Amino acid sequence: MLFSYRKRLLELWRIAAHYRIDTHLPIEDAPQLQPIVRLIRLHPAAWGKSHQPDGIKLALEDMGTLFLKLGQLLSTRRDLVTPEIIAQLVHLQDRVKPFDVNIAIAQIEDPKQGLGAPIDTLFTRFDIKPLAAASIAQVHTAAFHDGREVVVKVVRPDIRETIIADFELLRELAQWASARIEAARAVRVIDIVEDYRQVMLGELDLTFEADNTTQMRNNFLGSAMMYVPEVYNAAKNVMVMERIHGVPISHTHVFDELGYDRAALAERGLTIFFTQVFRDNFFHADMHPGNIFVEIAPQEVVAAHPNFTPRYIGLDCAIMGELSKDDQLIVARMLLSVINNNFTALVDIVSRAGWIPPNADKHALTRDMRRTVSPMLSKPINEIDFAGVLMQILDIARRHHMSIPPQLMLLLKTLVHVEGLGRDLYPDLDIWSLAKPILTGWVKEQLDPVRNLQQLRAQLPELLLTSAQLPKLFDQGLQSLASQGSRQDDQLREIQQIRADMLNDRRRDWFALAGFVISVAVATQLIGGLSVLSTVMGIVFYLIAIIFVIWRMVG
């Protein structure tokens, strides 16, 4: 129950009020935010405080790591967030408030979760001022005794407990939303939260990031498209890797000064993304501008090679995505169907994947998909509202009871990042023309009969061993069918109880909403009066409104 997290909810409410987040929300363009604005202004922390220019940034830093990650995602979405808010969010990428260097050194020297040696033994130079400070860790520059320049990444202290607590709250909110909102059930929001929880906890162990970085480096070893720095040493809280010099992907003016071809650079970035997803099945799932750099080449090299395109530099490989072979092929075929404007094939692929119920109206689904997606196929990236289209697709999924796998949602999150980066780098990029030959070649390779026969021959010994278990599996299946009838009766009773609980919760929601609205309305009228009594009564009704909100949060 949300009641057990009331302390954290109240803390988030206080932070939002303290930094006056309500003064940054565009309620003129989004009137649905009005109740949130009113709720924030009710908190005493907001009384007497005016607009803070950097309130959004400061509030997200104060709220913790998960909210910093949300800010990083939104920092690439200029079509969703106003320029004033973007100007604050971009500073969350690598300029978060650092922690004390003595704590960092203690973690480096820690024998259990660090490198277990004195700082002077490990490095001939260790720079006290951090090179960058992010939501999970901060980075210091240093040098080995042999002269190699390195960066040392150190996890923030005591961050694990905060992340675990926040994810417990998110899980409760996801369960609450899934019980009441069909769209939340369609996208499996509970599974998404749980998967992201595992990813974030894995991000806190830098040995996982070191393994991911090494794998990504091996995937692109010798590549002209991307360079991944070498990892020299790693422990749970510390990682030491090669220092690189590059330009953040968001600094497009620097590319113009260096004479880089931004169109070719954007095409290379998209090619890298498709290569990661389909060739390697190991894609960077946290591609905000703070993690993607471009190498710096001498101007004489650029001038001597008219077609020169610099390499990308991949950093922060903590959050990586992988798809099953089936989902990988499904996603590729779905994208090709969209590119070819064949929405009948798209719906057939989705149906065969089991993402829609057998009794779904496929003709209506095809019509909805064509009407939603088709208009964006002839547009450059700067004219495509990916966020709007994605929301419409999720709405279609809700109406047609589609079930979207969590790993696909992680891929969609990565596409949001890629689209945001491409929109800034080269707005006229034709992503469809570039994607089609890559996807076509990969699908043909996967469906090649000779390749499939070779794979079958390699798996033949395992298949023969498995066939020996068939009689036992058949007997177990018969026993399972015999006991299925009694379990169905129990499940039916559970479903009826869940439905009754949902109806009761819906009645309470409407009652709380009505009480809140009426109390706020009465309080507003009374406070506008001239007498002291009316003002006091107005404050009382404001408190009643707050009680209604808290009642539903903890109920």
C-alpha positions, 0 to 999 in steps of 0.5 A, spaced: 500 500 500 502 507 498 501 508 505 507 505 507 511 510 502 507 516 505 514 519 508 517 519 501 511 521 497 511 527 502 518 528 501 517 529 494 511 534 495 515 538 499 521 538 494 516 540 489 514 546 493 520 548 495 523 549 488 516 552 486 516 547 480 509 549 479 511 556 476 515 552 471 509 548 468 506 550 462 499 550 464 496 554 459 498 549 454 497 543 458 491 545 463 491 538 465 497 540 470 492 545 473 491 540 479 498 538 480 500 546 480 494 547 486 497 541 490 504 544 490 502 551 492 498 548 498 504 545 501 507 550 506 514 550 503 511 554 497 509 559 501 512 566 501 517 563 495 517 566 488 519 563 482 526 560 481 530 560 475 533 553 476 528 550 480 527 544 475 534 542 475 535 543 483 529 539 485 530 533 480 537 533 484 534 533 490 529 528 489 534 523 487 537 518 482 531 516 478 528 523 477 535 525 475 535 519 469 528 522 467 530 529 467 536 526 462 531 523 458 527 529 457 533 533 456 533 530 449 526 532 447 525 539 445 518 537 442 516 535 449 519 540 453 519 548 453 526 551 451 527 554 458 526 547 462 531 544 457 536 549 459 536 546 466 535 539 464 542 539 460 546 540 466 543 534 469 547 530 464 554 531 467 554 537 471 550 534 477 553 536 484 559 532 486 560 529 492 567 530 497 573 527 494 575 524 500 569 520 500 571 518 493 578 516 495 576 512 501 572 508 496 577 507 491 582 504 497 577 500 500 579 493 500 572 490 499 569 494 494 574 498 491 581 497 488 584 495 495 591 499 494 593 507 496 591 512 491 599 514 491 600 506 489 595 506 484 596 513 480 602 517 479 597 523 479 590 523 481 586 530 480 582 532 486 577 536 482 572 531 478 572 531 471 564 530 471 559 528 476 553 524 474 547 521 477 550 515 479 557 516 479 563 522 478 569 521 474 576 524 476 582 524 471 588 521 473 595 518 470 598 511 471 606 511 473 607 509 466 604 515 463 597 513 461 592 518 462 586 515 465 579 516 468 577 513 475 569 512 476 567 512 483 559 510 485 556 515 489 556 513 497 549 510 500 546 511 493 543 503 493 538 504 499 535 510 496 534 507 489 531 501 492 526 505 496 524 509 490 523 503 486 519 500 492 514 506 491 514 506 483 512 498 484 506 500 488 504 506 483 505 501 477 500 496 481 496 502 483 496 504 475 495 497 472 489 496 477 485 502 474 488 504 467 488 499 461 493 503 458 498 501 464 496 494 463 497 494 456 505 496 456 506 491 462 508 497 466 509 493 472 514 488 468 517 495 466 519 497 473 521 491 475 526 490 469 528 497 470 530 496 477 534 490 475 538 495 470 539 500 475 541 496 481 546 493 476 548 500 474 551 501 481 556 495 480 561 497 476 564 490 474 558 489 470 559 496 466 566 494 465 564 487 462 559 491 458 564 496 456 569 490 454 564 487 450 562 493 446 569 495 445 570 488 442 564 488 438 567 495 434 574 493 435 577 496 429 571 499 426 571 506 423 564 508 426 565 507 433 571 507 438 570 504 445 575 506 451 579 500 454 577 498 461 584 497 465 581 495 472 574 495 476 571 493 482 564 494 485 564 501 486 570 503 482 572 503 475 579 505 471 579 506 464 582 509 458 581 517 457 579 519 451 578 526 448 572 528 444 566 533 443 559 531 446 554 530 441 550 536 443 555 541 441 553 541 434 556 548 433 563 545 434 562 540 429 561 546 424 567 549 426 571 543 425 568 542 418 565 536 420 559 533 415 553 533 420 549 529 415 554 524 414 555 524 422 548 523 423 547 517 418 553 514 421 550 514 428 543 511 426 547 506 422 551 504 429 544 504 432 541 499 427 548 495 428 548 494 435 540 492 435 541 487 429 548 485 428 550 485 435 543 484 439 547 488 444 545 496 444 546 502 448 540 503 452 542 510 455 544 514 449 543 521 452 548 527 450 552 526 456 554 519 454 555 520 446 561 523 444 565 525 437 572 524 436 576 530 435 581 530 428 586 535 426 583 540 421 589 538 416 586 531 416 579 533 415 581 538 409 585 532 406 579 528 406 573 531 403 569 525 405 572 524 412 567 522 418 569 522 425 568 516 429 563 516 435 565 515 442 561 510 446 561 511 454 557 509 460 555 502 458 552 501 464 545 500 461 545 495 455 539 492 452 538 485 449 532 482 445 530 475 444 532 472 437 524 472 436 523 479 438 529 481 434 526 478 428 519 481 429 522 488 430 526 488 424 520 485 420 515 490 423 520 496 421 520 494 414 513 493 414 512 500 416 517 503 411 514 499 405 507 502 408 504 495 408 500 495 415 496 489 413 503 485 414 505 489 420 498 487 424 499 480 421 506 480 424 504 482 431 498 477 431 503 471 430 507 474 435 502 473 440 501 481 442 494 481 440 488 477 443 485 472 437 479 475 437 482 482 435 479 486 430 485 486 425 482 490 420 480 495 425 487 495 427 490 495 420 486 502 419 488 505 426 496 503 424 495 506 417 492 512 419 497 514 425 504 511 422 503 512 415 503 520 415 510 520 418 514 516 412 515 521 407 517 526 412 525 528 415 526 527 422 525 534 424 518 534 422 516 527 425 513 527 432 515 521 435 513 522 442 506 524 439 506 517 434 508 513 440 503 515 444 498 514 439 500 507 438 500 506 445 493 508 445 491 503 439 495 498 443 490 499 449 484 499 445 485 493 441 488 489 448 495 489 445 501 486 450 507 489 449 514 486 451 518 490 456 524 489 452 521 492 446 519 498 451 526 499 453 528 499 445 522 504 444 526 508 450 532 508 446 529 510 440 526 516 444 534 518 445 536 517 438 531 521 435 532 527 440 540 526 438 538 526 431 533 532 431 539 536 434 545 534 429 541 534 422 534 535 422 533 533 415 536 526 416 532 521 412 531 515 417 527 511 413 531 511 406 537 509 411 534 504 415 531 500 409 537 497 406 540 495 413 534 491 415 532 488 409 539 485 409 539 483 416 532 479 415 534 476 409 540 473 412 536 471 418 531 467 413 537 464 409 535 457 408 542 454 408 544 458 414 538 455 418 540 448 416 547 449 419 544 452 425 539 446 426 545 441 424 549 444 430 543 444 435 542 436 433 545 433 438 541 437 443 535 436 440 536 428 440 538 428 448 531 432 449 527 427 445 529 422 450 524 426 455 518 426 451 514 420 454 516 424 461 513 430 459 507 427 455 505 424 462 506 430 466 502 434 461 496 429 462 497 430 470 497 438 469 490 437 464 487 433 470 488 438 475 487 444 471 479 444 472 480 445 480 485 451 479 480 454 474 474 455 479 479 458 484 482 463 479 475 465 477 473 466 484 480 471 485 478 474 478 471 476 481 474 479 488 479 483 484 473 486 480 469 488 486 476 491 489 477 495 483 470 497 483 470 499 490 477 503 489 474 507 483 468 509 487 473 512 493 477 515 487 471 519 485 469 521 492 476 523 494 476 527 487 469 530 489 471 532 496 478 535 493 475 539 488 469 542 493 474 543 498 478 547 494 473 551 491 470 553 498 476 555 500 478 559 495 471 563 496 472 564 503 479 566 503 477 572 498 472 574 504 474 580 508 473 577 515 478 573 519 473 568 520 472 567 513 480 566 512 480 561 517 475 557 515 478 557 508 485 555 511 481 549 514 477 547 507 484 547 504 487 542 510 480 538 508 482 538 501 489 535 503 486 530 507 482 527 501 489 527 497 493 523 503 487 519 504 487 516 497 494 516 497 495 511 503 488 508 502 
